[in-house]
Amino acid sequence: MLQLPQPPKPTVIYPDSDGRAMADNTKQFRWIVVIQQNLEWWFAADPNVFVAGDLLWYPVEGNNKIRMAPDVMVVLGRPKGDRGSYRQWEEDNLPPQVVFEILSPGNTRAEMNHKLLFYDRFGVEEYYLYDPDQHELSGWLRREEFLDVIDPIDNWVSPRLQIRFEMGASDLHIFRPDGQPFLTYVEIARQVEQERQRAEQERQRAEQERQRAEQAEAKAKRLADRLRQMGIDADQV
C-alpha cells in the first residue's frame, strides 16, 4: 500500500511576552524586584538555580496557549542564564518548584484562582501570594499531589528555599537562611556605604596611630641625641 507523506507539523511560536505590564504600581514592582534580586543574590554561587521575574512559563510543548508568567519563579536544578521564556520541555521537563505572586488592585479573584489551579496542575511545590496593600500573606505547599494551604504562615520556613516569612506589624519581612533580611537595593547600597565609611574611619584611625608612634619615636630620638651631647648615656637614664 502506498504510504502518503505526512504533512509537516505546523511550527508553534512561543511568544516571549504576553503584552501585559510587569506591575500595576510601584509597590508591587518593588516587592517583585526585592524577592527576585535577593533570591538571585542568595543563590549566586549555585550555577544550577535559575531565578526569574515576570518570565513566561510554557509547561506543554506544542501548546502556546497554556502559559503563565509568575511574578517570581525559582527552578532548582536548571542552569542560570538568559531566556526569552521558560519552555519546560527544553529544561529537563522541570517545572518551577517555587513561585511568588504580588497582588495588585488590578488582580481579580477569578484571575488568582486560575493561577492557583495552574500552579497546582503543572507541578509547583510552593506558591506564595502577598498582598502589600492589605498586608496579607498566603501560601500553599504540595502535599499528596496537590497544593494545600499553609496554616499558620507566620514564621513559616520554605522547605525548598529555607527562607523565613515573618509578618510584621505593617509589612512582610523575609529572612535568608543565614538570618539576614531581604533588602531593597537602596538598603543594600546604604549598608555598603556605611561599611565603606567604617573602613575609612578605621584606616584614618590606623594612620593617626602610625603618625603618633612615629612622632613619639622621633621625640625619643631627639631626647637621646640631646643627652649624648651632654655626655649622658641615654641607656643608663
Biotite code that builds the C-alpha atoms (Angstrom):
import biotite.structure as struc

atoms = struc.array([
    struc.Atom([0.000, 0.000, 0.000], chain_id="A", res_id=1, res_name="MET", atom_name="CA", element="C"),
    struc.Atom([1.276, 3.390, -0.961], chain_id="A", res_id=2, res_name="LEU", atom_name="CA", element="C"),
    struc.Atom([2.063, 5.499, 2.074], chain_id="A", res_id=3, res_name="GLN", atom_name="CA", element="C"),
    struc.Atom([1.203, 9.117, 1.591], chain_id="A", res_id=4, res_name="LEU", atom_name="CA", element="C"),
    struc.Atom([3.695, 11.526, 3.098], chain_id="A", res_id=5, res_name="PRO", atom_name="CA", element="C"),
    struc.Atom([2.528, 13.115, 6.292], chain_id="A", res_id=6, res_name="GLN", atom_name="CA", element="C"),
    struc.Atom([2.154, 16.865, 6.138], chain_id="A", res_id=7, res_name="PRO", atom_name="CA", element="C"),
    struc.Atom([4.750, 18.648, 8.260], chain_id="A", res_id=8, res_name="PRO", atom_name="CA", element="C"),
    struc.Atom([3.607, 19.733, 11.675], chain_id="A", res_id=9, res_name="LYS", atom_name="CA", element="C"),
    struc.Atom([2.962, 23.440, 11.860], chain_id="A", res_id=10, res_name="PRO", atom_name="CA", element="C"),
    struc.Atom([5.615, 25.440, 13.646], chain_id="A", res_id=11, res_name="THR", atom_name="CA", element="C"),
    struc.Atom([4.430, 26.605, 17.033], chain_id="A", res_id=12, res_name="VAL", atom_name="CA", element="C"),
    struc.Atom([5.637, 30.030, 18.095], chain_id="A", res_id=13, res_name="ILE", atom_name="CA", element="C"),
    struc.Atom([6.036, 30.683, 21.793], chain_id="A", res_id=14, res_name="TYR", atom_name="CA", element="C"),
    struc.Atom([5.952, 34.474, 22.325], chain_id="A", res_id=15, res_name="PRO", atom_name="CA", element="C"),
    struc.Atom([8.317, 35.938, 24.887], chain_id="A", res_id=16, res_name="ASP", atom_name="CA", element="C"),
    struc.Atom([5.701, 38.444, 26.020], chain_id="A", res_id=17, res_name="SER", atom_name="CA", element="C"),
    struc.Atom([2.017, 38.307, 26.831], chain_id="A", res_id=18, res_name="ASP", atom_name="CA", element="C"),
    struc.Atom([1.642, 42.038, 26.351], chain_id="A", res_id=19, res_name="GLY", atom_name="CA", element="C"),
    struc.Atom([0.882, 42.670, 29.998], chain_id="A", res_id=20, res_name="ARG", atom_name="CA", element="C"),
    struc.Atom([2.778, 45.030, 32.271], chain_id="A", res_id=21, res_name="ALA", atom_name="CA", element="C"),
    struc.Atom([5.109, 43.517, 34.849], chain_id="A", res_id=22, res_name="MET", atom_name="CA", element="C"),
    struc.Atom([3.454, 45.510, 37.639], chain_id="A", res_id=23, res_name="ALA", atom_name="CA", element="C"),
    struc.Atom([0.491, 47.820, 38.129], chain_id="A", res_id=24, res_name="ASP", atom_name="CA", element="C"),
    struc.Atom([2.107, 50.133, 40.672], chain_id="A", res_id=25, res_name="ASN", atom_name="CA", element="C"),
    struc.Atom([5.375, 50.966, 42.406], chain_id="A", res_id=26, res_name="THR", atom_name="CA", element="C"),
    struc.Atom([4.638, 48.886, 45.498], chain_id="A", res_id=27, res_name="LYS", atom_name="CA", element="C"),
    struc.Atom([4.021, 45.714, 43.509], chain_id="A", res_id=28, res_name="GLN", atom_name="CA", element="C"),
    struc.Atom([7.088, 46.339, 41.346], chain_id="A", res_id=29, res_name="PHE", atom_name="CA", element="C"),
    struc.Atom([9.276, 46.946, 44.420], chain_id="A", res_id=30, res_name="ARG", atom_name="CA", element="C"),
    struc.Atom([8.237, 43.663, 46.024], chain_id="A", res_id=31, res_name="TRP", atom_name="CA", element="C"),
    struc.Atom([8.823, 41.708, 42.813], chain_id="A", res_id=32, res_name="ILE", atom_name="CA", element="C"),
    struc.Atom([12.315, 43.160, 42.476], chain_id="A", res_id=33, res_name="VAL", atom_name="CA", element="C"),
    struc.Atom([13.173, 42.654, 46.159], chain_id="A", res_id=34, res_name="VAL", atom_name="CA", element="C"),
    struc.Atom([12.181, 38.973, 46.138], chain_id="A", res_id=35, res_name="ILE", atom_name="CA", element="C"),
    struc.Atom([13.747, 38.190, 42.758], chain_id="A", res_id=36, res_name="GLN", atom_name="CA", element="C"),
    struc.Atom([17.016, 40.013, 43.416], chain_id="A", res_id=37, res_name="GLN", atom_name="CA", element="C"),
    struc.Atom([17.509, 38.726, 46.961], chain_id="A", res_id=38, res_name="ASN", atom_name="CA", element="C"),
    struc.Atom([16.916, 35.137, 45.834], chain_id="A", res_id=39, res_name="LEU", atom_name="CA", element="C"),
    struc.Atom([19.290, 35.695, 42.924], chain_id="A", res_id=40, res_name="GLU", atom_name="CA", element="C"),
    struc.Atom([21.845, 37.056, 45.384], chain_id="A", res_id=41, res_name="TRP", atom_name="CA", element="C"),
    struc.Atom([21.441, 34.180, 47.836], chain_id="A", res_id=42, res_name="TRP", atom_name="CA", element="C"),
    struc.Atom([21.838, 31.528, 45.111], chain_id="A", res_id=43, res_name="PHE", atom_name="CA", element="C"),
    struc.Atom([24.549, 33.442, 43.207], chain_id="A", res_id=44, res_name="ALA", atom_name="CA", element="C"),
    struc.Atom([27.175, 30.787, 43.950], chain_id="A", res_id=45, res_name="ALA", atom_name="CA", element="C"),
    struc.Atom([24.996, 27.889, 42.767], chain_id="A", res_id=46, res_name="ASP", atom_name="CA", element="C"),
    struc.Atom([25.129, 27.612, 38.961], chain_id="A", res_id=47, res_name="PRO", atom_name="CA", element="C"),
    struc.Atom([22.108, 25.311, 38.919], chain_id="A", res_id=48, res_name="ASN", atom_name="CA", element="C"),
    struc.Atom([19.469, 27.566, 40.425], chain_id="A", res_id=49, res_name="VAL", atom_name="CA", element="C"),
    struc.Atom([17.512, 29.687, 37.956], chain_id="A", res_id=50, res_name="PHE", atom_name="CA", element="C"),
    struc.Atom([15.612, 32.680, 39.333], chain_id="A", res_id=51, res_name="VAL", atom_name="CA", element="C"),
    struc.Atom([13.427, 34.860, 37.124], chain_id="A", res_id=52, res_name="ALA", atom_name="CA", element="C"),
    struc.Atom([10.849, 37.593, 37.351], chain_id="A", res_id=53, res_name="GLY", atom_name="CA", element="C"),
    struc.Atom([7.845, 38.014, 35.044], chain_id="A", res_id=54, res_name="ASP", atom_name="CA", element="C"),
    struc.Atom([9.047, 35.292, 32.668], chain_id="A", res_id=55, res_name="LEU", atom_name="CA", element="C"),
    struc.Atom([6.528, 33.345, 30.602], chain_id="A", res_id=56, res_name="LEU", atom_name="CA", element="C"),
    struc.Atom([6.467, 29.662, 31.506], chain_id="A", res_id=57, res_name="TRP", atom_name="CA", element="C"),
    struc.Atom([5.210, 27.192, 28.875], chain_id="A", res_id=58, res_name="TYR", atom_name="CA", element="C"),
    struc.Atom([4.705, 23.783, 30.508], chain_id="A", res_id=59, res_name="PRO", atom_name="CA", element="C"),
    struc.Atom([3.333, 21.910, 27.461], chain_id="A", res_id=60, res_name="VAL", atom_name="CA", element="C"),
    struc.Atom([5.177, 21.537, 24.182], chain_id="A", res_id=61, res_name="GLU", atom_name="CA", element="C"),
    struc.Atom([3.030, 22.308, 21.172], chain_id="A", res_id=62, res_name="GLY", atom_name="CA", element="C"),
    struc.Atom([0.535, 24.478, 23.044], chain_id="A", res_id=63, res_name="ASN", atom_name="CA", element="C"),
    struc.Atom([1.381, 28.160, 23.329], chain_id="A", res_id=64, res_name="ASN", atom_name="CA", element="C"),
    struc.Atom([-1.938, 28.990, 24.969], chain_id="A", res_id=65, res_name="LYS", atom_name="CA", element="C"),
    struc.Atom([-1.040, 27.158, 28.173], chain_id="A", res_id=66, res_name="ILE", atom_name="CA", element="C"),
    struc.Atom([1.278, 29.618, 29.856], chain_id="A", res_id=67, res_name="ARG", atom_name="CA", element="C"),
    struc.Atom([1.771, 31.723, 32.955], chain_id="A", res_id=68, res_name="MET", atom_name="CA", element="C"),
    struc.Atom([4.202, 34.479, 33.964], chain_id="A", res_id=69, res_name="ALA", atom_name="CA", element="C"),
    struc.Atom([4.793, 34.240, 37.733], chain_id="A", res_id=70, res_name="PRO", atom_name="CA", element="C"),
    struc.Atom([5.986, 37.458, 39.329], chain_id="A", res_id=71, res_name="ASP", atom_name="CA", element="C"),
    struc.Atom([8.972, 35.438, 40.592], chain_id="A", res_id=72, res_name="VAL", atom_name="CA", element="C"),
    struc.Atom([9.865, 31.822, 39.991], chain_id="A", res_id=73, res_name="MET", atom_name="CA", element="C"),
    struc.Atom([12.693, 29.591, 41.166], chain_id="A", res_id=74, res_name="VAL", atom_name="CA", element="C"),
    struc.Atom([13.851, 26.441, 39.410], chain_id="A", res_id=75, res_name="VAL", atom_name="CA", element="C"),
    struc.Atom([16.324, 24.340, 41.350], chain_id="A", res_id=76, res_name="LEU", atom_name="CA", element="C"),
    struc.Atom([18.300, 22.093, 39.037], chain_id="A", res_id=77, res_name="GLY", atom_name="CA", element="C"),
    struc.Atom([18.452, 24.345, 35.971], chain_id="A", res_id=78, res_name="ARG", atom_name="CA", element="C"),
    struc.Atom([21.420, 26.475, 34.945], chain_id="A", res_id=79, res_name="PRO", atom_name="CA", element="C"),
    struc.Atom([21.487, 30.219, 35.204], chain_id="A", res_id=80, res_name="LYS", atom_name="CA", element="C"),
    struc.Atom([21.318, 32.225, 32.007], chain_id="A", res_id=81, res_name="GLY", atom_name="CA", element="C"),
    struc.Atom([19.126, 34.455, 29.929], chain_id="A", res_id=82, res_name="ASP", atom_name="CA", element="C"),
    struc.Atom([15.924, 33.098, 28.441], chain_id="A", res_id=83, res_name="ARG", atom_name="CA", element="C"),
    struc.Atom([13.136, 34.656, 26.426], chain_id="A", res_id=84, res_name="GLY", atom_name="CA", element="C"),
    struc.Atom([10.700, 32.255, 28.069], chain_id="A", res_id=85, res_name="SER", atom_name="CA", element="C"),
    struc.Atom([10.845, 29.106, 30.157], chain_id="A", res_id=86, res_name="TYR", atom_name="CA", element="C"),
    struc.Atom([9.918, 26.179, 27.892], chain_id="A", res_id=87, res_name="ARG", atom_name="CA", element="C"),
    struc.Atom([9.698, 23.272, 30.247], chain_id="A", res_id=88, res_name="GLN", atom_name="CA", element="C"),
    struc.Atom([10.406, 20.514, 27.695], chain_id="A", res_id=89, res_name="TRP", atom_name="CA", element="C"),
    struc.Atom([13.752, 22.199, 26.980], chain_id="A", res_id=90, res_name="GLU", atom_name="CA", element="C"),
    struc.Atom([14.605, 22.298, 30.701], chain_id="A", res_id=91, res_name="GLU", atom_name="CA", element="C"),
    struc.Atom([14.695, 18.581, 31.564], chain_id="A", res_id=92, res_name="ASP", atom_name="CA", element="C"),
    struc.Atom([10.923, 18.917, 31.993], chain_id="A", res_id=93, res_name="ASN", atom_name="CA", element="C"),
    struc.Atom([11.464, 20.610, 35.353], chain_id="A", res_id=94, res_name="LEU", atom_name="CA", element="C"),
    struc.Atom([8.671, 22.974, 36.424], chain_id="A", res_id=95, res_name="PRO", atom_name="CA", element="C"),
    struc.Atom([9.432, 25.891, 38.740], chain_id="A", res_id=96, res_name="PRO", atom_name="CA", element="C"),
    struc.Atom([9.383, 24.458, 42.253], chain_id="A", res_id=97, res_name="GLN", atom_name="CA", element="C"),
    struc.Atom([8.598, 27.806, 43.923], chain_id="A", res_id=98, res_name="VAL", atom_name="CA", element="C"),
    struc.Atom([6.583, 30.747, 42.615], chain_id="A", res_id=99, res_name="VAL", atom_name="CA", element="C"),
    struc.Atom([5.613, 34.108, 44.093], chain_id="A", res_id=100, res_name="PHE", atom_name="CA", element="C"),
    struc.Atom([2.794, 36.455, 43.182], chain_id="A", res_id=101, res_name="GLU", atom_name="CA", element="C"),
    struc.Atom([2.403, 40.026, 44.437], chain_id="A", res_id=102, res_name="ILE", atom_name="CA", element="C"),
    struc.Atom([-1.227, 41.104, 44.456], chain_id="A", res_id=103, res_name="LEU", atom_name="CA", element="C"),
    struc.Atom([-2.253, 44.435, 42.957], chain_id="A", res_id=104, res_name="SER", atom_name="CA", element="C"),
    struc.Atom([-5.649, 46.173, 42.850], chain_id="A", res_id=105, res_name="PRO", atom_name="CA", element="C"),
    struc.Atom([-5.986, 45.098, 39.225], chain_id="A", res_id=106, res_name="GLY", atom_name="CA", element="C"),
    struc.Atom([-5.916, 41.368, 40.031], chain_id="A", res_id=107, res_name="ASN", atom_name="CA", element="C"),
    struc.Atom([-9.365, 39.766, 40.161], chain_id="A", res_id=108, res_name="THR", atom_name="CA", element="C"),
    struc.Atom([-10.375, 36.824, 42.325], chain_id="A", res_id=109, res_name="ARG", atom_name="CA", element="C"),
    struc.Atom([-11.059, 34.762, 39.190], chain_id="A", res_id=110, res_name="ALA", atom_name="CA", element="C"),
    struc.Atom([-7.563, 35.527, 37.883], chain_id="A", res_id=111, res_name="GLU", atom_name="CA", element="C"),
    struc.Atom([-5.891, 34.484, 41.130], chain_id="A", res_id=112, res_name="MET", atom_name="CA", element="C"),
    struc.Atom([-7.992, 31.316, 41.350], chain_id="A", res_id=113, res_name="ASN", atom_name="CA", element="C"),
    struc.Atom([-6.886, 30.480, 37.797], chain_id="A", res_id=114, res_name="HIS", atom_name="CA", element="C"),
    struc.Atom([-3.247, 30.973, 38.785], chain_id="A", res_id=115, res_name="LYS", atom_name="CA", element="C"),
    struc.Atom([-3.614, 28.690, 41.801], chain_id="A", res_id=116, res_name="LEU", atom_name="CA", element="C"),
    struc.Atom([-5.189, 25.965, 39.646], chain_id="A", res_id=117, res_name="LEU", atom_name="CA", element="C"),
    struc.Atom([-2.451, 26.401, 37.032], chain_id="A", res_id=118, res_name="PHE", atom_name="CA", element="C"),
    struc.Atom([0.349, 26.060, 39.583], chain_id="A", res_id=119, res_name="TYR", atom_name="CA", element="C"),
    struc.Atom([-1.387, 23.079, 41.157], chain_id="A", res_id=120, res_name="ASP", atom_name="CA", element="C"),
    struc.Atom([-1.867, 21.351, 37.814], chain_id="A", res_id=121, res_name="ARG", atom_name="CA", element="C"),
    struc.Atom([1.644, 21.856, 36.474], chain_id="A", res_id=122, res_name="PHE", atom_name="CA", element="C"),
    struc.Atom([3.715, 20.772, 39.433], chain_id="A", res_id=123, res_name="GLY", atom_name="CA", element="C"),
    struc.Atom([4.639, 23.821, 41.515], chain_id="A", res_id=124, res_name="VAL", atom_name="CA", element="C"),
    struc.Atom([5.669, 22.693, 45.006], chain_id="A", res_id=125, res_name="GLU", atom_name="CA", element="C"),
    struc.Atom([5.369, 26.009, 46.859], chain_id="A", res_id=126, res_name="GLU", atom_name="CA", element="C"),
    struc.Atom([3.236, 29.027, 45.981], chain_id="A", res_id=127, res_name="TYR", atom_name="CA", element="C"),
    struc.Atom([3.292, 32.304, 47.927], chain_id="A", res_id=128, res_name="TYR", atom_name="CA", element="C"),
    struc.Atom([0.871, 35.185, 47.419], chain_id="A", res_id=129, res_name="LEU", atom_name="CA", element="C"),
    struc.Atom([1.420, 38.528, 49.127], chain_id="A", res_id=130, res_name="TYR", atom_name="CA", element="C"),
    struc.Atom([-1.000, 41.458, 49.200], chain_id="A", res_id=131, res_name="ASP", atom_name="CA", element="C"),
    struc.Atom([1.086, 44.507, 50.235], chain_id="A", res_id=132, res_name="PRO", atom_name="CA", element="C"),
    struc.Atom([-1.965, 46.770, 50.483], chain_id="A", res_id=133, res_name="ASP", atom_name="CA", element="C"),
    struc.Atom([-3.839, 44.513, 52.904], chain_id="A", res_id=134, res_name="GLN", atom_name="CA", element="C"),
    struc.Atom([-0.638, 43.125, 54.426], chain_id="A", res_id=135, res_name="HIS", atom_name="CA", element="C"),
    struc.Atom([-1.782, 39.538, 53.890], chain_id="A", res_id=136, res_name="GLU", atom_name="CA", element="C"),
    struc.Atom([0.412, 36.570, 53.025], chain_id="A", res_id=137, res_name="LEU", atom_name="CA", element="C"),
    struc.Atom([-0.983, 33.260, 51.806], chain_id="A", res_id=138, res_name="SER", atom_name="CA", element="C"),
    struc.Atom([0.908, 30.120, 50.975], chain_id="A", res_id=139, res_name="GLY", atom_name="CA", element="C"),
    struc.Atom([0.343, 26.680, 49.528], chain_id="A", res_id=140, res_name="TRP", atom_name="CA", element="C"),
    struc.Atom([2.550, 23.592, 49.799], chain_id="A", res_id=141, res_name="LEU", atom_name="CA", element="C"),
    struc.Atom([2.269, 20.449, 47.691], chain_id="A", res_id=142, res_name="ARG", atom_name="CA", element="C"),
    struc.Atom([1.055, 17.604, 49.855], chain_id="A", res_id=143, res_name="ARG", atom_name="CA", element="C"),
    struc.Atom([-0.247, 14.322, 48.457], chain_id="A", res_id=144, res_name="GLU", atom_name="CA", element="C"),
    struc.Atom([-0.121, 15.555, 44.865], chain_id="A", res_id=145, res_name="GLU", atom_name="CA", element="C"),
    struc.Atom([-1.962, 18.863, 45.305], chain_id="A", res_id=146, res_name="PHE", atom_name="CA", element="C"),
    struc.Atom([-1.294, 22.324, 46.714], chain_id="A", res_id=147, res_name="LEU", atom_name="CA", element="C"),
    struc.Atom([-2.628, 22.610, 50.243], chain_id="A", res_id=148, res_name="ASP", atom_name="CA", element="C"),
    struc.Atom([-2.949, 25.795, 52.299], chain_id="A", res_id=149, res_name="VAL", atom_name="CA", element="C"),
    struc.Atom([-0.093, 26.604, 54.684], chain_id="A", res_id=150, res_name="ILE", atom_name="CA", element="C"),
    struc.Atom([-1.528, 27.464, 58.070], chain_id="A", res_id=151, res_name="ASP", atom_name="CA", element="C"),
    struc.Atom([-0.093, 29.191, 60.017], chain_id="A", res_id=152, res_name="PRO", atom_name="CA", element="C"),
    struc.Atom([2.058, 31.154, 57.594], chain_id="A", res_id=153, res_name="ILE", atom_name="CA", element="C"),
    struc.Atom([3.761, 33.485, 60.111], chain_id="A", res_id=154, res_name="ASP", atom_name="CA", element="C"),
    struc.Atom([7.358, 32.337, 60.723], chain_id="A", res_id=155, res_name="ASN", atom_name="CA", element="C"),
    struc.Atom([6.941, 29.707, 58.019], chain_id="A", res_id=156, res_name="TRP", atom_name="CA", element="C"),
    struc.Atom([10.194, 28.382, 56.531], chain_id="A", res_id=157, res_name="VAL", atom_name="CA", element="C"),
    struc.Atom([10.146, 27.403, 52.875], chain_id="A", res_id=158, res_name="SER", atom_name="CA", element="C"),
    struc.Atom([11.168, 23.725, 52.561], chain_id="A", res_id=159, res_name="PRO", atom_name="CA", element="C"),
    struc.Atom([12.854, 24.353, 49.204], chain_id="A", res_id=160, res_name="ARG", atom_name="CA", element="C"),
    struc.Atom([14.451, 27.766, 49.750], chain_id="A", res_id=161, res_name="LEU", atom_name="CA", element="C"),
    struc.Atom([14.869, 27.747, 53.553], chain_id="A", res_id=162, res_name="GLN", atom_name="CA", element="C"),
    struc.Atom([13.797, 31.407, 53.682], chain_id="A", res_id=163, res_name="ILE", atom_name="CA", element="C"),
    struc.Atom([11.550, 32.505, 56.560], chain_id="A", res_id=164, res_name="ARG", atom_name="CA", element="C"),
    struc.Atom([8.443, 34.684, 56.349], chain_id="A", res_id=165, res_name="PHE", atom_name="CA", element="C"),
    struc.Atom([7.659, 36.947, 59.282], chain_id="A", res_id=166, res_name="GLU", atom_name="CA", element="C"),
    struc.Atom([4.513, 39.073, 59.432], chain_id="A", res_id=167, res_name="MET", atom_name="CA", element="C"),
    struc.Atom([5.474, 42.412, 60.979], chain_id="A", res_id=168, res_name="GLY", atom_name="CA", element="C"),
    struc.Atom([3.035, 44.973, 62.277], chain_id="A", res_id=169, res_name="ALA", atom_name="CA", element="C"),
    struc.Atom([2.599, 46.589, 58.868], chain_id="A", res_id=170, res_name="SER", atom_name="CA", element="C"),
    struc.Atom([4.931, 44.804, 56.476], chain_id="A", res_id=171, res_name="ASP", atom_name="CA", element="C"),
    struc.Atom([6.200, 41.394, 55.452], chain_id="A", res_id=172, res_name="LEU", atom_name="CA", element="C"),
    struc.Atom([9.762, 40.502, 56.425], chain_id="A", res_id=173, res_name="HIS", atom_name="CA", element="C"),
    struc.Atom([11.636, 37.734, 54.617], chain_id="A", res_id=174, res_name="ILE", atom_name="CA", element="C"),
    struc.Atom([14.862, 36.309, 56.007], chain_id="A", res_id=175, res_name="PHE", atom_name="CA", element="C"),
    struc.Atom([17.564, 34.350, 54.238], chain_id="A", res_id=176, res_name="ARG", atom_name="CA", element="C"),
    struc.Atom([18.771, 31.017, 55.670], chain_id="A", res_id=177, res_name="PRO", atom_name="CA", element="C"),
    struc.Atom([21.673, 32.872, 57.328], chain_id="A", res_id=178, res_name="ASP", atom_name="CA", element="C"),
    struc.Atom([19.213, 35.103, 59.194], chain_id="A", res_id=179, res_name="GLY", atom_name="CA", element="C"),
    struc.Atom([19.866, 38.226, 57.115], chain_id="A", res_id=180, res_name="GLN", atom_name="CA", element="C"),
    struc.Atom([16.754, 40.082, 55.935], chain_id="A", res_id=181, res_name="PRO", atom_name="CA", element="C"),
    struc.Atom([15.786, 40.628, 52.317], chain_id="A", res_id=182, res_name="PHE", atom_name="CA", element="C"),
    struc.Atom([16.762, 44.202, 51.470], chain_id="A", res_id=183, res_name="LEU", atom_name="CA", element="C"),
    struc.Atom([15.897, 46.725, 48.806], chain_id="A", res_id=184, res_name="THR", atom_name="CA", element="C"),
    struc.Atom([18.642, 47.993, 46.504], chain_id="A", res_id=185, res_name="TYR", atom_name="CA", element="C"),
    struc.Atom([18.631, 51.297, 48.408], chain_id="A", res_id=186, res_name="VAL", atom_name="CA", element="C"),
    struc.Atom([19.080, 49.478, 51.739], chain_id="A", res_id=187, res_name="GLU", atom_name="CA", element="C"),
    struc.Atom([21.900, 47.377, 50.295], chain_id="A", res_id=188, res_name="ILE", atom_name="CA", element="C"),
    struc.Atom([23.589, 50.497, 48.883], chain_id="A", res_id=189, res_name="ALA", atom_name="CA", element="C"),
    struc.Atom([23.213, 52.206, 52.259], chain_id="A", res_id=190, res_name="ARG", atom_name="CA", element="C"),
    struc.Atom([24.821, 49.259, 54.038], chain_id="A", res_id=191, res_name="GLN", atom_name="CA", element="C"),
    struc.Atom([27.676, 49.204, 51.536], chain_id="A", res_id=192, res_name="VAL", atom_name="CA", element="C"),
    struc.Atom([28.232, 52.922, 52.059], chain_id="A", res_id=193, res_name="GLU", atom_name="CA", element="C"),
    struc.Atom([28.170, 52.507, 55.854], chain_id="A", res_id=194, res_name="GLN", atom_name="CA", element="C"),
    struc.Atom([30.725, 49.703, 55.591], chain_id="A", res_id=195, res_name="GLU", atom_name="CA", element="C"),
    struc.Atom([32.863, 51.903, 53.346], chain_id="A", res_id=196, res_name="ARG", atom_name="CA", element="C"),
    struc.Atom([32.655, 54.748, 55.861], chain_id="A", res_id=197, res_name="GLN", atom_name="CA", element="C"),
    struc.Atom([33.545, 52.433, 58.751], chain_id="A", res_id=198, res_name="ARG", atom_name="CA", element="C"),
    struc.Atom([36.512, 51.082, 56.783], chain_id="A", res_id=199, res_name="ALA", atom_name="CA", element="C"),
    struc.Atom([37.641, 54.635, 56.022], chain_id="A", res_id=200, res_name="GLU", atom_name="CA", element="C"),
    struc.Atom([37.344, 55.605, 59.698], chain_id="A", res_id=201, res_name="GLN", atom_name="CA", element="C"),
    struc.Atom([39.400, 52.562, 60.684], chain_id="A", res_id=202, res_name="GLU", atom_name="CA", element="C"),
    struc.Atom([42.005, 53.473, 58.075], chain_id="A", res_id=203, res_name="ARG", atom_name="CA", element="C"),
    struc.Atom([42.160, 57.039, 59.391], chain_id="A", res_id=204, res_name="GLN", atom_name="CA", element="C"),
    struc.Atom([42.485, 55.829, 62.999], chain_id="A", res_id=205, res_name="ARG", atom_name="CA", element="C"),
    struc.Atom([45.280, 53.460, 61.991], chain_id="A", res_id=206, res_name="ALA", atom_name="CA", element="C"),
    struc.Atom([47.023, 56.286, 60.143], chain_id="A", res_id=207, res_name="GLU", atom_name="CA", element="C"),
    struc.Atom([46.725, 58.585, 63.167], chain_id="A", res_id=208, res_name="GLN", atom_name="CA", element="C"),
    struc.Atom([48.162, 55.861, 65.426], chain_id="A", res_id=209, res_name="GLU", atom_name="CA", element="C"),
    struc.Atom([51.036, 55.373, 62.994], chain_id="A", res_id=210, res_name="ARG", atom_name="CA", element="C"),
    struc.Atom([51.737, 59.098, 62.936], chain_id="A", res_id=211, res_name="GLN", atom_name="CA", element="C"),
    struc.Atom([51.603, 59.306, 66.749], chain_id="A", res_id=212, res_name="ARG", atom_name="CA", element="C"),
    struc.Atom([54.006, 56.373, 67.020], chain_id="A", res_id=213, res_name="ALA", atom_name="CA", element="C"),
    struc.Atom([56.387, 58.000, 64.540], chain_id="A", res_id=214, res_name="GLU", atom_name="CA", element="C"),
    struc.Atom([56.210, 61.311, 66.417], chain_id="A", res_id=215, res_name="GLN", atom_name="CA", element="C"),
    struc.Atom([56.864, 59.568, 69.740], chain_id="A", res_id=216, res_name="ALA", atom_name="CA", element="C"),
    struc.Atom([59.822, 57.712, 68.230], chain_id="A", res_id=217, res_name="GLU", atom_name="CA", element="C"),
    struc.Atom([61.229, 60.924, 66.742], chain_id="A", res_id=218, res_name="ALA", atom_name="CA", element="C"),
    struc.Atom([60.813, 62.712, 70.065], chain_id="A", res_id=219, res_name="LYS", atom_name="CA", element="C"),
    struc.Atom([62.619, 59.907, 71.900], chain_id="A", res_id=220, res_name="ALA", atom_name="CA", element="C"),
    struc.Atom([65.425, 60.032, 69.351], chain_id="A", res_id=221, res_name="LYS", atom_name="CA", element="C"),
    struc.Atom([65.827, 63.801, 69.772], chain_id="A", res_id=222, res_name="ARG", atom_name="CA", element="C"),
    struc.Atom([65.943, 63.402, 73.545], chain_id="A", res_id=223, res_name="LEU", atom_name="CA", element="C"),
    struc.Atom([68.564, 60.646, 73.274], chain_id="A", res_id=224, res_name="ALA", atom_name="CA", element="C"),
    struc.Atom([70.664, 62.810, 70.931], chain_id="A", res_id=225, res_name="ASP", atom_name="CA", element="C"),
    struc.Atom([70.494, 65.740, 73.371], chain_id="A", res_id=226, res_name="ARG", atom_name="CA", element="C"),
    struc.Atom([71.544, 63.560, 76.291], chain_id="A", res_id=227, res_name="LEU", atom_name="CA", element="C"),
    struc.Atom([74.512, 62.205, 74.319], chain_id="A", res_id=228, res_name="ARG", atom_name="CA", element="C"),
    struc.Atom([75.547, 65.767, 73.517], chain_id="A", res_id=229, res_name="GLN", atom_name="CA", element="C"),
    struc.Atom([75.502, 66.420, 77.278], chain_id="A", res_id=230, res_name="MET", atom_name="CA", element="C"),
    struc.Atom([77.688, 63.379, 77.828], chain_id="A", res_id=231, res_name="GLY", atom_name="CA", element="C"),
    struc.Atom([74.896, 61.355, 79.319], chain_id="A", res_id=232, res_name="ILE", atom_name="CA", element="C"),
    struc.Atom([74.286, 57.757, 78.225], chain_id="A", res_id=233, res_name="ASP", atom_name="CA", element="C"),
    struc.Atom([70.605, 57.621, 77.408], chain_id="A", res_id=234, res_name="ALA", atom_name="CA", element="C"),
    struc.Atom([70.543, 53.846, 78.063], chain_id="A", res_id=235, res_name="ASP", atom_name="CA", element="C"),
    struc.Atom([71.637, 54.479, 81.659], chain_id="A", res_id=236, res_name="GLN", atom_name="CA", element="C"),
    struc.Atom([68.912, 57.034, 82.369], chain_id="A", res_id=237, res_name="VAL", atom_name="CA", element="C"),
])
